[in-house]
């Protein structure tokens, strides 16, 4: 075996306010291990970079897709299952998707040695938050950064939500990729961001998620009536803990 194709995620670049739009394949990997699975992806890529030294002649191609859609269930796809789209005040989201069919065709390019090295794959361009809200018909719920991040951290710490606070960064700041190396090799995505978002909304129709936790219909109705925000859930958790503490006194 002289060639390995490794699929990770464009999340390894990190979601940061000063990220270029779009990021080149050679951009520094500035992600931290604070988001779901990102630490594992960074470690896998580190091992992949070392592999050719241990196995001379081995060619490792790394493929990093944007938000993957098409039968997937991730913290980022669950963002669109919420009754309101959480927007952190002062943030600058930029949404770029990757349809699983486009990822498969990009992997085929890599396997057939039409392109190698570090590759990024996704739809061309990106959608601003306002465009996502208009296309989805889901209204926003805007919260101060300290409230959103603090509540998310507390909820995860006490086990009420599966997603760590680090996941919020990927809905706050851009991590759009260029896909330039695949484009130079002749590859083109079959889907646009608008088309993939429409498919995602169809997939998640009827599901109800608040702060990363999927709810039943009855719970979702109650959460929607309460605003379905991280802040409200966080406040409720704090109140419950305070009441329990008072009872023990």
C-alpha positions as CSV (number, residue, x, y, z in Angstrom):
1,X,0.0,0.0,0.0
2,X,1.5,3.3,-1.1
3,X,-1.4,5.6,-0.7
4,X,-3.8,6.5,2.1
5,X,-6.8,8.8,1.9
6,X,-7.8,10.3,5.2
7,X,-11.1,12.1,5.7
8,X,-11.3,14.5,8.6
9,X,-13.1,17.8,8.7
10,X,-12.5,21.5,7.9
11,X,-13.2,22.1,11.6
12,X,-9.5,21.5,12.2
13,X,-8.8,25.0,10.9
14,X,-10.8,26.4,13.8
15,X,-13.6,28.9,13.8
16,X,-12.1,32.3,14.6
17,X,-13.1,35.9,14.0
18,X,-10.0,36.7,12.0
19,X,-10.2,33.7,9.6
20,X,-9.8,34.6,6.0
21,X,-12.8,34.0,3.7
22,X,-12.2,31.5,2.3
23,X,-9.4,29.6,4.0
24,X,-6.7,28.0,1.8
25,X,-5.7,24.4,2.2
26,X,-2.3,25.6,3.6
27,X,-3.9,27.7,6.3
28,X,-2.7,27.0,9.8
29,X,-4.8,24.5,11.8
30,X,-5.8,26.7,14.7
31,X,-8.6,24.6,16.2
32,X,-8.5,23.5,19.8
33,X,-9.9,20.4,21.5
34,X,-12.8,22.3,23.0
35,X,-15.4,21.2,20.4
36,X,-16.9,17.8,19.8
37,X,-14.4,15.4,18.2
38,X,-12.0,18.1,17.0
39,X,-9.2,17.0,19.4
40,X,-9.4,13.5,17.9
41,X,-9.3,14.8,14.4
42,X,-6.2,17.0,15.2
43,X,-4.5,13.9,16.7
44,X,-5.3,11.8,13.7
45,X,-3.9,14.4,11.3
46,X,-0.8,14.6,13.4
47,X,-0.3,10.9,13.1
48,X,-0.9,11.1,9.3
49,X,1.8,13.7,8.9
50,X,4.3,11.4,10.7
51,X,3.3,8.3,8.8
52,X,5.5,8.9,5.7
53,X,8.5,9.1,7.9
54,X,7.8,5.7,9.4
55,X,6.8,4.3,6.1
56,X,9.0,5.7,3.3
57,X,7.1,6.0,0.0
58,X,3.7,6.3,1.6
59,X,1.5,9.1,0.2
60,X,-1.1,10.5,2.6
61,X,-3.9,12.6,1.2
62,X,-6.2,14.4,3.7
63,X,-9.7,15.5,2.7
64,X,-11.4,18.1,4.9
65,X,-15.1,18.6,4.2
66,X,-17.2,21.6,5.3
67,X,-20.5,21.0,7.3
68,X,-21.4,17.6,6.0
69,X,-25.1,17.0,5.0
70,X,-26.8,13.9,3.7
71,X,-27.8,11.3,6.3
72,X,-25.6,12.9,8.9
73,X,-26.3,13.8,12.5
74,X,-23.9,16.2,14.1
75,X,-23.9,19.2,16.5
76,X,-23.9,21.5,13.4
77,X,-26.8,19.8,11.6
78,X,-28.8,19.8,14.9
79,X,-28.4,23.5,15.0
80,X,-31.2,23.6,12.3
81,X,-33.5,21.5,14.4
82,X,-34.0,24.3,17.0
83,X,-37.2,26.4,17.1
84,X,-34.9,29.4,17.0
85,X,-31.4,29.8,15.5
86,X,-29.1,30.9,18.3
87,X,-27.0,33.9,17.2
88,X,-24.3,35.2,19.5
89,X,-24.2,39.0,19.6
90,X,-21.2,40.4,17.8
91,X,-20.4,37.1,15.9
92,X,-20.0,36.7,12.2
93,X,-21.2,33.3,11.0
94,X,-20.6,32.1,7.5
95,X,-22.2,28.9,6.5
96,X,-20.7,26.5,4.0
97,X,-22.0,23.0,3.4
98,X,-20.7,19.8,1.8
99,X,-23.1,17.3,0.4
100,X,-22.1,13.7,1.0
101,X,-22.2,12.9,-2.7
102,X,-19.7,15.7,-3.4
103,X,-17.5,14.4,-0.6
104,X,-17.6,10.9,-2.3
105,X,-16.6,12.3,-5.6
106,X,-13.8,14.3,-4.0
107,X,-12.6,11.1,-2.3
108,X,-12.7,9.4,-5.7
109,X,-10.4,12.0,-7.1
110,X,-8.0,11.4,-4.3
111,X,-8.1,7.6,-4.5
112,X,-7.5,7.7,-8.3
113,X,-4.5,10.0,-7.7
114,X,-6.0,12.9,-9.6
115,X,-5.0,15.2,-6.7
116,X,-3.1,14.8,-3.5
117,X,-1.9,16.6,-0.4
118,X,-4.2,18.4,1.9
119,X,-7.6,19.0,0.3
120,X,-10.7,20.9,1.3
121,X,-14.2,20.2,-0.1
122,X,-17.5,22.0,0.0
123,X,-20.0,24.0,-2.0
124,X,-18.7,27.1,-3.7
125,X,-18.9,30.2,-1.6
126,X,-21.0,30.6,1.6
127,X,-24.2,31.9,3.1
128,X,-24.4,34.8,5.6
129,X,-26.5,34.2,8.7
130,X,-29.2,36.5,7.4
131,X,-29.4,34.4,4.2
132,X,-29.7,31.2,6.2
133,X,-32.6,32.7,8.2
134,X,-34.4,33.9,5.1
135,X,-34.0,30.5,3.3
136,X,-34.9,28.4,6.4
137,X,-37.7,30.6,7.6
138,X,-36.4,30.1,11.2
139,X,-36.1,33.2,13.2
140,X,-33.0,34.0,15.3
141,X,-32.6,34.4,19.1
142,X,-29.7,36.7,19.8
143,X,-27.8,36.5,23.0
144,X,-24.8,38.2,24.5
145,X,-21.6,36.1,24.1
146,X,-21.0,35.8,27.9
147,X,-24.5,34.5,28.4
148,X,-24.5,32.0,25.6
149,X,-21.0,30.6,26.2
150,X,-21.4,30.6,30.0
151,X,-24.8,28.8,29.9
152,X,-23.5,26.3,27.3
153,X,-20.5,25.4,29.5
154,X,-22.7,25.0,32.6
155,X,-25.2,22.8,30.8
156,X,-22.6,20.6,29.5
157,X,-20.7,20.4,32.8
158,X,-23.8,19.2,34.7
159,X,-24.7,16.7,31.9
160,X,-27.9,18.4,30.5
161,X,-26.5,18.8,27.0
162,X,-24.1,16.6,24.9
163,X,-22.3,19.5,23.2
164,X,-19.4,21.4,24.9
165,X,-19.3,25.2,24.7
166,X,-16.6,24.9,22.1
167,X,-19.2,23.8,19.5
168,X,-20.7,27.3,19.6
169,X,-17.6,28.8,17.9
170,X,-18.5,27.0,14.7
171,X,-21.8,28.8,14.6
172,X,-20.2,32.2,15.5
173,X,-17.2,32.6,13.2
174,X,-16.3,31.6,9.7
175,X,-14.4,28.5,8.7
176,X,-15.2,28.5,5.0
177,X,-12.7,26.7,2.8
178,X,-11.7,27.3,-0.9
179,X,-11.4,23.8,-2.3
180,X,-8.9,25.3,-4.7
181,X,-6.7,22.2,-5.2
182,X,-9.7,20.1,-6.2
183,X,-10.9,22.8,-8.5
184,X,-7.5,23.0,-10.1
185,X,-7.7,19.3,-10.7
186,X,-11.1,19.7,-12.5
187,X,-13.4,18.7,-9.7
188,X,-16.6,20.7,-9.2
189,X,-19.4,20.4,-6.6
190,X,-22.7,19.2,-7.8
191,X,-24.6,21.1,-5.2
192,X,-24.9,24.7,-4.1
193,X,-25.1,25.8,-0.5
194,X,-28.8,26.8,-1.0
195,X,-29.6,23.3,-2.3
196,X,-27.8,21.5,0.5
197,X,-29.5,23.7,3.1
198,X,-32.9,22.9,1.6
199,X,-32.0,19.1,1.8
200,X,-30.9,19.5,5.4
201,X,-34.1,21.3,6.4
202,X,-36.1,18.5,4.8
203,X,-34.0,15.8,6.7
204,X,-34.5,17.5,10.1
205,X,-38.2,18.3,9.6
206,X,-40.1,17.1,12.6
207,X,-37.1,16.9,14.9
208,X,-36.7,19.2,17.8
209,X,-33.4,20.0,19.4
210,X,-32.5,22.5,22.1
211,X,-28.9,23.2,23.1
212,X,-27.8,20.0,21.2
213,X,-30.2,17.7,23.0
214,X,-33.0,16.2,20.9
215,X,-36.4,16.4,22.5
216,X,-39.7,14.6,22.2
217,X,-42.7,16.4,20.7
218,X,-44.2,17.4,24.2
219,X,-40.8,18.7,25.5
220,X,-40.2,20.6,22.2
221,X,-43.5,22.3,22.5
222,X,-42.7,23.4,26.0
223,X,-39.2,24.5,25.1
224,X,-40.5,26.5,22.1
225,X,-43.0,28.3,24.3
226,X,-40.1,29.2,26.6
227,X,-38.0,30.6,23.8
228,X,-35.9,27.5,23.3
229,X,-32.6,29.3,24.1
230,X,-29.4,28.2,25.8
231,X,-29.8,31.1,28.2
232,X,-33.2,30.0,29.4
233,X,-32.1,26.4,29.9
234,X,-29.0,27.6,31.7
235,X,-31.0,29.8,34.0
236,X,-33.5,27.0,34.7
237,X,-30.6,24.7,35.6
238,X,-29.1,27.2,37.9
239,X,-32.4,27.9,39.6
240,X,-32.9,24.1,40.2
241,X,-29.5,23.8,41.7
242,X,-30.1,26.8,44.0
243,X,-33.4,25.4,45.2
244,X,-31.8,22.1,46.0
245,X,-29.1,23.9,47.9
246,X,-31.6,25.8,50.0
247,X,-33.5,22.7,50.8
248,X,-30.3,21.1,52.2
249,X,-29.7,24.1,54.5
